[in-house]
Amino acid sequence: MKTISIEGSARESLGKKEAKQARKNELVPCVMYGGGAQIHFTMSEKDFNKITYTPEVFNILITIDGTEHSTILRDSQFHPTTDKPVHADFLKLVAGSPVTVSMPVVLTGSSLGVKNGGRLQTPMRKLTLKGELANIPDNVEIDITDLRIGQSIKVGTLAIKGLEILDPASNVIVTVKTARGAIDEEEEGEEEGAEGEATAEESAEAEA
């Protein structure tokens, strides 16, 4: 998992009035929980946007009053009109304890089925993984090179060392659907063979 460092400032007082003032100053009121007492703090909107408007998931190192905390973003709330952040929850990571995160799926390779005219569909863009932080990758790579028309890759076919995939095994991650004019490689080969046989028969008739 990728790591990013952010500076936070402890909140001296809590309440709606103070939170509203923080937002006016382009600060995001936050709370960190896990591993002990909750920590209330703020971070700049600019830093918060670095970890929000991206499909990537980060191990966020937040420094507050000189102490660094390893965290992940658990939840965030935005204003319904302005879409500006109004609050965020962070989970403090404890060494040796498993963490649950949703990691993006990255497809690699060029699908054989797509080359033959099929349509690639990705019902699942993320997978929920559970395990120690050190074992969690930046993303889940899936090679679709051999994926043909009518075939799919399900959660149950994957195995990631040191991690548990919490999504149902029957869930389809990626599939290639047939489309008008699409020809499966085997079918194409059969048609070519049939044409070859017909040509041979025509030649024999011509010689006779």
N, C-alpha and C positions, 0 to 999 in steps of 0.2 A: 504494500500500500504506500502511496506517495505521502510525503510529509511536507507540511507547511507551517511556518512560525508566525504567530500573531501576538501583538501586544494588547493586553486588556487592562482596564482600570477598575479597582474595587469600588462598588457603590457604597457611599457613606450612609445613605438613607434610602429607604424603600417606600414605595407608594406611587399612586397614579400621577400625582403632580410632578414628582421627581422624574418619573419615566417619561412623561410628556416633554419635560424640559430637555432631557437627554436626546430625544428624537429631534427636537428643534435644533440641537447642536450637531446633528448628523451622527449621532451615536446610537447603537443598538443595545437595549437592555437585554442582558443574558443571565442565565443561571446554569451552574455546573453542579451535577449531582453524581453520586456514586463514590464509594471509597471513604465515606465519612459525611461530615456536615456539608450542606449546600453552600456554594459560593456564588454570590450575586456580583455581577460586574458589567461593564460596558465595553464595546469595541467599536471602532469606526465603521461606518457604512462601507467605505472603500475596501477595507479588509474583509468585511463580511461578504461582500459581493464576489470576492475571489473564490470563496468556497461554496457559493450558492449557485451562481449562473454557470454551471459546468456539469457535465455528466460524471465527472471523476469524483471519487470518494477519498478524503484525506484523513491522515492521522494529524490532527491539528494540535500543535504545541502552543498552548496559550500561557504567556508569562504575565503573572499578576503579582505586583509588589515583590518582584525579584524571584518568585517561585514559578518554575515551569511545570505545567500540567499537560499530560498526554490525553487528548480527548478526540471524540468524533461528534459530528453534528447529529443530534437526534431528532429535532423538530424545529420548525421555524414558522412564524406567522407574518403575514403581510397585510398592509392596509388595502381594503377592497376597492378603493378608488385610485389612490396614487401608486399602489403596488410597492410602496416603500416598506422595508422590514420594520416590524414593531416589537418583535420578541424572538428569542432563540434559546433552545435547550441544548446543552452539551453533556455528554456522558464521559466521566473521567475513567480512563482505562487503568486497570490494576494489573501489574505484571503477573503473568501466570494464569490469569482468569480469562475464560473464553469471551469473545465479543461476537455479537450478531450484526452483520452489515449487509446491505444490498449493493452488489457490485455490478457494473455495466458489462454486457456481453459484447465482445468484439469478434466479428466474423472475418476469417482470413481465407484466401484462395478464391478461385472463380468456379462456381458451381457448374457441373456438367449439364444439369437439368436446365439451368438458365441459358447456357450456350445453345441448347436445343430448342429454345423458345419458351421455356417455362417461366412462371412468375415466382420470385422469391418472397416469402412472407416470414416475418419475425414477430410472432405473438408475444414473446418474452424478450424485453430489452435488458432486464436485470435478473440476477439470481441472488437469493438470500443465503449467505454463507455464515457458518458458525465455527469458531476456532480461535486459536491464539493469534494475536496481531501479527507476529512474525511470519505466520504461514499464509496470511491473506495477500493475494496478488493485487496488482494495480487494476486488473480487469480479468474477465474470464474469456480466453481465446478459444474459438471453435473453428476448426478447419472444415470448410464446406466443399472442398474441391471435388469429392466423389459423390456429392449429393445429387441424385437424379430426380426426374419428374415423378411425383407420387411418393417420394421418400421424405422422411423427416428425422430430426434429432430431438430426442426427448430427454428430460432431466435425468431419468433413470439410467441413461447410457453414459453419463459423465462420472468421472471420479477425480477428485482433486486431493492430492496428498495432504494429510494433516487437517483436512476441513470436512465439515458435514454440510451437505446441501439440504436446506430445509423445505424447499419447494416440492410439491407432489411429484413423484417419479413419472407419472403419466402425462405431465404437462409438456406440450410441444414448444420447443425453443425456436426452431427454424424449420421451414418446410418449403418444398418446391411444388407449386400447383400447376396443373396443366393449363394451357392457354390455346386459343384458336391458332392453328397452324403449327403448333409445337409437335415435334417428332422425337420420340425417345430414341436413343442411340441404337438399341437393339432392334427396334422396329424399322429404323432407317436401314440397318444392315440387312434385314430380312427382305425389304423391298428391293434393294440393290441386287440381292441374290436371285430373287424372282425374275427381275429384268434380265439378268445374265442368262438364266435358264431359257427364257423365252427367246432371246437372241440366238442361242445355240440351236434351238428347235427350228427357228426360221432359216438358219443357215443350212441345216440338214435337208429341209424341204426344198431349198433352192438348188442344192446339189443333185437331189433326186430328179 
